[in-house]
Every structure is written in structure tokens, then in C-alpha cells.
Amino acid sequence: MVNTFYSGRLIFHHLEKTAGQAVNDWMGRTLGVGTVTPNLIGAHRDLIQRYGGHYPVISAHIWFDGTGLDPRYQYVTVLRDPVDRFISWLYFIDKDVELTEDTRELKVGAQLFLRSEGEETNQTFMRSASNPYVNNFSSVVMRCNASWQQKMVAALSVLTDYDLVGFQADLPQFIEQLAKLLHVINYVSLRPVNVTSSRPQRDGISEKMLHAIRKLTEWDLELYSEIQRMANRQAPTIGVSCNIQPFNREFGDWGFKARKSSNVYWLGSYLTHYLAKDLSTRNGSVAGRALVSNGAKGYLCHGPYLDLDPGHYCAVANGVWITRGVTCNADVCSGKGAVLHAEETLVDLGAKGTEWSLPVDFALDEETTSVEFRLMVPDEHQVQLNTVTIVNEKMVMTILGLEPDSHAANRGVEKQNSGSTLIFPVQMSSKIGLRVGTTLQTTGQEGFLCYGPYMTLSRGIYRVNLMGSIGPQGLAGAYADIVCDAGKKGIHNEPLAITPFNEYVDSTVGKPWMFFLEQDVSDLEIRLWVSNQTEINLCGIVLQQIEET
């Protein structure tokens, strides 16, 4: 006989692919219609506010806001071995999730992970797959930028406060315990719901992919093992203290779609980046990714024939001197050279290094078609061209929240109406970066892309958002850190990536992150370290004080 009435208050909080929907189905059939919500997705407090008055039992994938558990409710969850859960989630996305605008990036990331055997993915899939237990359960009591160790302790504390934590590996025992918690004596049997249609077992996964999966779930594996040990020995609750207040940051769509040329290497929301080999040439030959002039006078490059909106732009070419003492001419034109928009002279002044770069600023008063960058090389000289990047300065200003017609070339550090501080790359020092208009771009060299601007800040909690574009090779181990005292004192270190994020195009470089100043500082630096594989274009850094302490 099915008991159709339950007088308590219970929240069944479960993550994807942990048999949550099967348990939800079991509770609905056991307790009856009107007692248990359908499987929901939402924010903790919102779910309670919307459904708590109508349903004694709320069943959902839940986002928490750091404000803790509701003392009026009992909390239940079920855990699955993190590696098995990851495999099931990966193949479920690939084979069973319908392709829609909302799921496209998630499916792209899963498919890229499968094709590369775990070496590559995108940010959307990473957010869903990287240590979801630790991230989710720690967010019950903290929303600060904490270390994985701190998050682990917080998640462990939260789970010890739950009234019941079960394991998918032994669902019959979990159902028996849940029935007792719900005061149910006679209940129906569990049945499969929302099962992944096809997936290999763990021994069918390559060692290369398993290594990547273990790396992405290493903190979840530690948490899972500890919860199992605690369940076996019934350990007492471990307390946790979190003295950093909750915070939130939302991002919207920038509403900008760049026109994509067929041979573009890197397409960002405000830039197009071309390898020289993909441009047209009249006196050059392809050398790897580059073009090298053959010693005859002519255009080493011309193209890529873009259709551009009105606005201010900067085209930057870079390369290497092969023979010295060269003077070249560069221009931006349209109409097959009939309309000249800007021109510059590139002169080898005999500097020690052989690398060169040349910016060409130009403005368009109206929509213009077939815009090209040309580099004329004289005879009897050889020049190597590596890349050409074109930046839409109007779009850069829009991304940074400034008036589209404003220009940042002479700007440094600005206070905004929102209370944020905007730091322009032109104000940052760099020994390895390529200046592209007001932005700063990686060049394949390892080291600090930027450092500075030696600010005075008061004690408190700050949020940092790196604005920019990520190239096809991704972040590739890049990290940011906060230092003072000429780099001698480290304050915070923030890894920006575990794997490259191919096919990820956005206007931010990683997620927003937090740091805490224990005391006032007068020479604070924000540094961005990149590897020789990292591809980043940085257009600004937004710094905001969240709380004074």
C-alpha cells in the first residue's frame, strides 16, 4: 500500500547522473501526487519560495548562494563514484541531450573532449564536469574565491549536516533509509529513469582519457572517499567557518557578431586574427605559418577583404627581419586599392632584436566592403610576416562598458560609475606582448603578458574580471596573480585553465575571481602569466571592491 501523505519538509538535492530522477520517480509513486515536485532546476531560495508552500518534498538540481541550509527542511542527497558519473555525463551529453541553442556549447565541449581523449574541451563543459561535488556542496556555505582544499572542507562540512547521504553503488540501502526518513513502511520498487542510452564501462576508456577524467575530478574523488569512510565509521560532524561574504556576478550577451572570413584563424567578439600563410601574396612563399618575401619588390601580403562596420580600427602586423636595413610600406585600403584608408612606413632601425611589429590605425565613416591590409617589400630584401590582427576599437569600448565613440589610447586607470576600476592594457608593462591598438596580445612567448599598474588599494575583498578574447589554442596553463613589493610578496594566485578551450569565443578570459587584502597596499600588481601555447588578447581588467573589512 502506498502512503500518499507526508507531513514533514524535505529537499532531495542531487547532481546529474546520480540516479536522482529515478529516486524522484520513486518518491512520487510512493508518496503520491501533490507531495513531491517534478524534477526541478533552480536556485535554492527561489525553489523554496516557489514550491515550498505547495509540496512537502522538493526534488531538484540546486544552485546555492552561500547562505546555508534552511533549518526548516531535512536534506538528502545521493552520490556516485566521480569517475563513473563523469563518464555517464559525458556520453549522456553526446548521445542523449537534444541539440538546441542552449545546449550547443555543452555538446561541442563534450564532443571535443571525446575526440581529443580529454586533452581539449570548452568552458561550458568544463564548468559542468570539473569537480561538481566540491563546487556544488561548498557553495552552500561559501561563494568566495577559495582554494580547492578550503572548498573540500566546506563541502565535507555541508554533507555531514545532511540528514541522509546515500550512494548510487548501493541504491537499495539508500531507498530503505529514505523510506524510514519519510516514515514510509510499504513502498514501490525503484525503476530506471533517464538512463544514458550508450556508454562504455571504465575498462573501455583509454588510459589517456581516464587520466584526464581523474585530473578533473581529483577533489571530488577525495570528497567521495572521505564521505564513504565517514559513513563506515559514523564520524562526527566537522564544522567550518567562512568569513567571506557571498557575491554574485552575471554576464549578458554582448550582442556583437563579427563577420567571419573563410581563412580566419582566430575570431573574437572584437578581433580577427590571421596567420600570414592564409593571406594572399605576390612575392612571398609559405614557411610554416609565415610568409617570407623572395627578394623581389611586391606585396608580401594583401587581404583578407573584410566587410566592416563604421568605426575606429587598428591593424597590426608582426614578423621578423631576415635582411637588415629594410624600409617597407603598409596600408589599409578597399576597392582593390582604389580607396586608401591609412598608410604607415615600417623601418628597420637596426635594433638588437630581429622581431618587428607595425600598427596601422584607420577609421571608416560608413560600412565598407573588401577591406584589406597590404605590406609592400622592396627588392633585394627579405622580410618574414607572421600574423595580421585587426581590432574593432568601438567594440572594445562597448565590451568595457564605455561609450562606443570614446577612445582608450591615452587612458590608464579609471573609476567607473558602477564603483569598478577599469585598467587598460596600455597602462600595464609587458616584455613579451604585442600591442594591438588598445589591447595586448600573446606572441607565443612564455612569461608575464602584463604586470602593473602598481595601485594603492585599501584592505578588503576584491573581484577581478579579465576582459578579452581566447584564441584556438586556449588558455593553456595561463594564470593570474596578485603581488606587491615589486613582486616579492604574493597575495593571490588564480589558475585560469586546466585544458585548452578550443572553439570557445567570448569576451572574458576565464571566470571572474576574488582576492582578499589583509592590509592596505600602495604598489599592487595584477600579473597575467602565459605559456608558449597560450592565445589571449586582453582588452581590459575590471577591478571591483566587494567588501571593506
N, C-alpha and C positions, 0 to 999 in steps of 0.2 A: 504494500500500500504506500502511495506517495503522500508525503506530508506537504501540504500546499500553503503552510503558513510559517513564517519565521519572524520572530519579534525583535531580533537584535539588529545591529548595524555592522555591515562587513564590506570591506573593499578587497576584491581579488585583483591584485596588481601583477601583471605578467608581461614579459617581453615576447617578441615574435619568436615563433618556432620553439616554444617550450610546452606545447600541448595546452596552451591557455584556452583556445577556442573549444577544445574537446571538454575541458573542465567547465567552461561556461555553459556548454550544451548540457552537460550532466546536471549542473545546478538548476538550470531552467526546467528540465524534465523531472527533477526530483522535488524541487520546491514549488513548482507551478508557475503559471503565467501571472505576471504582475509583481513577482517577488524579486526577480533577477533582471538586470538590464541586458539588452543585447551587448555584444562585444563592442566597446566604445574606444575612441582615441581622443585624448584631450588633456588639458591642464588639471592638476589635482583639485584646486579650489573651485574651478569652474564646473568640474564634473559633480562635485558635492552640491554646489549651489543649484545646478540644473536638474539633477536626478535624485539627490538625497531625500527630497520630500516625497517622492513617488515610489522609490524602490528601496527596500531594506538592504539589498545586495547590489553593489556597483562592481561591474567587471570590465576592465579596461587596460589598454596600453596607456601609461600615465606619464606625463611630464611634470616634474616637481619644480618648485620655485625657491627652495631653501628655507621655507618657513616651518618645516617639520610635519609630523603626522598629526592627524586630527584625533584628539583624545576620545571623541565620541564613538570612534569606529575601531573595530578589530581589523587587522591587516593580515593578508595571506598572499603568499606567492609560491611559485614552483620554479626550480632551477634545473637547467640541463647542462651536461658537460659542455664547456665553452667551445671546444673544437668541433664537436658533433653539431652543436647549434649553428656555428658559423657555416659549416658545410651545407646543412639543410637550408639555411637562409640564403646562401649564395646560389644554390640551384633552384630554390623556390623563386627567387627574383628572375633568374634567367629563363625558366621554363613555364612558370605559372602566373606571374604577375603580368597583367594586361598592359600593353604599351599605350600610354596616354601622355599628354603634355606634362602631367605631374610626375609620372614615373620614368620618363625618358632618361634623365640623368642617372637615376638609380640603376636602371637596366644597363646603360652604357658602362657604368663603373663595374658592375658585376661581370659583364662580358669581357671587359678589358682585363680584369683580374684573372678570369679563366684562361684567356688567350695567352697572357704573359706568365701564367703559372705563379701568380702572386707578386710579380715584380712591379706591376703598374696598376693603378686604378684612378678614380677621380674622387673629388672631395665629398660628393654626395654619398657614395658607397662607403667611404672611409668613416663618415660620421655615423653610419648605421652599424658598422661592423667592428670598429676598434673599441675593445673593452666595454661593451654596452652595459654589463652588470655594474662595474665600478662607477662608470659615468652616471648611470641612472639612479642607483641607490644612494650614492654620495650626494646627489643633487637634492635629496630630501632635506638635508640639513645644511648644505653649503652651496653657494654659487660664486665662490671666489676662484681666482686662478691659483690652484693649489698643485702641489706635486702629486704624482701618482701614488706615492706612499701615503700622503695625507688623505687622498680620496679613498684609498683602500681601507684605511682605519675608519673613516666616516661611513663607508658602505657597510663595513662589518658591524659597526655600532647600530646602524639602522636595521639591519637584518635580525640582530638579536632582540630588537624591540618588536618585531613582527610576532603575531600570535601563532602563526604556523608557517614554516618554510619546508616545502616538500621537494622531492627530486623526481624528475621525469623517469629516471632509471628504475624507480620503484613506484609507479603510479597507483597500483592497488593499495599500498600502505598509505600514500598521501590521501587518496579518496576516503579511506577508512578514518583517518584523522580528521579530515574536513567534515565528514558526516557527523562525527562527535561534536565538533565545534558548532555545527549548525543544528545540533540536537535532533538529528535525523536517525531513526532506527532502521527503517526499511527504505532502501533506495535502489534506483535502477543501475544498470551496468554502464560503464564508460564505452563510448563508441568513437571511432576515428572521425575527425573533422579537420578540414583544411590541411590535408596531408600533402607534402611535397610529392609531385607526381613521379619524379625520377631523380635519383641521386646515387652516387657511388658510396660505398662504405669507406671507412677511413683507410683501409688497406688498399683501396682502389685509387687513392690520391697520391700523386707523385711526392717524393721527399722534398722537392723544391717548393711545391705549393704548401705542403704541411708545415715546412719551416716558416713560411710567410704567415700562415694562419696562427701558428703558435706565437709568433712575434707580435701579431696584432691582438692576441687575447692573453698575453702573459700575465697581466694583472687580474683578469677575470679567472684565469686558472688558479692563481694563488688564492683569490677570494673563495672560489668554489671548494678548493681543498680544505681551507680553514673552516668553512661552514659545515662541511662533511665531518671534520674532526670534532667540531663543537657539538654536532648532533649526536655523534657516537659517545661523547663523554658528558654531554649536557652541561657545557661550561656556562658560567655566569655571564651576565651582560657586561660588555665593555663599553664604558662611557666615552664620549667625545665632546670636546669643547671647540666651537667655531666662533671666533671673534671677528670675522669679516662679514659685513652685511651683504644681503642679496643685491644682485644687479641684473639688469636686462638690457639687451641691445637688439633692435630689429632692423632689418635691411629690406628695402624695396627694390623693385626693378628700375634700373636707370633709364629704361625706355630708349635705348640707342642701339641701332643695328648697323654695323659697318658693312659696306659693300665688300664682298669677298672676291678677289681676283683668283683665277684658277690656279695660279702658281704661288700664292701667298704662303709663306712658311708659318707665320705667327699672326693671328688675327685677334686683336683685343678690342675692347669696347671703345678705345680711343686711338688705337695704333694699328698700322700694318707694317709687317717686318718681312723683308725679302732677303733670301740668300742670293749672292751675286750670280751664281750659276743659273738661277731661274729668270734672270733678266736677259733682254736681247743685247747682242754685242756686234760690233762691226770690225774690231781689230783685236779681239781677245779670244782666249781659249780657256776652257774649263779646267781648273786644277782643284780637285776635291769639291768643296763648296764655293770656291772663289773663282774669280775671273782674273786672268793675267794678260796684260797687253803684249802684243807681239813685236813692238818696236816701230810699227808704222803709225802715222798720225790717223786719228779717228776716234769715234765714240767707243770707249771701253764698255759703257752700258747705256741703254735707253729703255724706258718703260717705268712702271708697269701698266700705264694707261688706265688710270683710275677715274671714276666718276665721283666728284667731291662736292659737298655742300658748301655754301658760303661760309667763310670764317678764316681764322689765322691758323697756319700750319708751319711745321718745321720738318724738313727732310734732312737726315744726317746719313752720310756715307762714311765708312771706315775701311781701312786696309793697311797695306804695308808698302814702303818704298823698296823696290828691287834695285833700281839705279838711282843715284842721288842727284840732287840739284834740279829737280823737275818742277815746272810750273804748269798746272792743269787748270782748265776752266770747267766749272759746273753750273748748270742752270736747271730751272723748273719751267716747263712750257706745256702748251696744249696745242691742239690743232696741227699735229705733226711738225711742231716747231714754229708755226705761224704766229702764235701768241706767247710772248715771253713774260713770265710772272716774276722771276727773280734770277739773279746770277751771282756767283762768287768765284774768287780765284783761290786755288789751292797751291801753296808754295812750300817746297822743301827748304827749310831754313838751316838745314844741317844739324839739327838737334841730335843728341846722342842716340835716342831710340829710333827705330825704323817704322813704328806704328804712326798712323795719321788718322785724323777724323775731320770732317768738314760739314758744318751746319749751313743749311740754306733756308732762311725764313721767307715765307711768302703768304700773301693774303688773296682771297678770292671774294669778289663782290657779288658773285652770282653762282648758281650751280654750273659747274664746269665739267666737261667730259674729256676723256683721254688725256689726263694729266700725267706727265712723265718727268723723271729725273734723268739728266744726261751728264756724263763725265767725259770730257774731251782730253785725250792724252797726246802730247806731241810725238813726233817721230824720234827715233834713236833713244827712246827711254822706255823702261818697263815699270809698270805700276800694278800692284795687286789690289783688287777690290773684294772685300769680304761680305759686307751687308749694306743694305739701304733700309732705313726705318723712317716712316712718315707718321708724325703725331698730330692729331687734331687738338690744338690748344683750347679751342672753345669747349670741346667735350671734357678735357681735363678739368677746366674750371667748373663745369657742371657737376662732375663727379665729386669735386672737393666742396660742393655746396656754395660756390661763389657765383657772382653774376657772370653770365656767359661771355660778355664783352670785356671783362676785366682781364688783366694780363699779369702773370706771376714772375716775369723775368727778373724783376728787381726786388722781389719780396723775400722776406726771411721768415720770421716767426710772427704769427698774427693771432690775436684773440678774436674769437668769433662771438656772435650774439648768443649762441647756444651755450656759452661758457667753455667751449672747447678751445684748444690751442692748435693752430694749423702750422705745421712745419713743412716748408718747401725744400725739395732736394737741392735747390741752388744754394741753400744756406748750409748744407751738410758738406763735410770734407769727404773726398774719395780719391784713392790712388789707383783703383782698378776699374772704375765705372766709366761708361760712355755717356756724356751729356747729350740728351736728345731734347732740344727745346728746354722746357722747364722740368723735364723728367730725367731720371737716372737709370741706366740700363746695364745689365751684366754683359761681360765680353768673353766669357769662358775662362776667366782667371779666378783662382781661389783667393779668398781673403775677405776683408770688410768692404762691402759695396759702398757703405756710407757710415759716418760716425760724426757725432756732434748733437746739438748745437751749443752744448755747454750752458744749460739753462739753470736758472735759480727756481727751485720748487720747494714748497713747504711740506711738512710731514703729512702723510695721508695715503689714500688708496687711489690709484690712477688706472684708467683704461687706455689702451693703445690700439689703434686701428691703422694698419699699413695699407694704403690705397695704391692700387696699381694693377698690373696685368701679369699673368703667369704664362710662360711660353710652353711649347710642346714637351720639352724635357722636364718640365715641372720644377718643384722647389728643391728636390734632390739633396736633402740634408741641410738646407738653409736653416739658420736660427737667428733670433734677435736676442740682444741682451741689454741690460741697463747697468751702467757703471758710472763711477765718479772718481775724483782724484786722479785724473789722467789715465783712467783705465785700471788703476791699482786696486780699487775697491769694487767688487762685484755686488750688485744689488739683486738682479733677477736674470734668469736665462729662460728663453722660450723657444723650444724646437718648433719649427714651422711645418715639418713634414717627416713622414716615415718613408713613403714611397713617392715617386714622381706622380703628378696628377695630369696625365695626358688627357686631351680633349676637354680640359676644364678651362673655360673662358669666363672671367668675371671682372669685377672692379676692385676686389680686395685681394691682398696677399695673405692667405691664411685667415683664421678666425680672429676676432678681437680678443685681447688678453689683458691681464691685470698685473700690476705690481704694487708693492707696499713700501713706502718710505718711512723708516723708523724715526728719522730726524730731518730737519731742513738741510738742503744741499744747494751749493752755488755753482756747480760745474757738471751738471748731469748730462750724460751722453746716452743717446739711443744708437746702438750699432746693429747693423744687419750683415751677418756673415753668410757668404755663399760659397758653394763648391764650384769646381770647374765644369760641372754639369748643370748647375742651376741656371734657369732662364727667368729673369724678373725684370720688369720695368716698373720703377717706383715713381709715382706722381705726387705723393704727399703722405705725411704722417699726422694723424689726428690724435691728440692727447687730451684727455678729459679727467679732471679730478672728480672722483665719485663720492669721496667722503673725507672730511677732515677729521683727524684723530688727536 
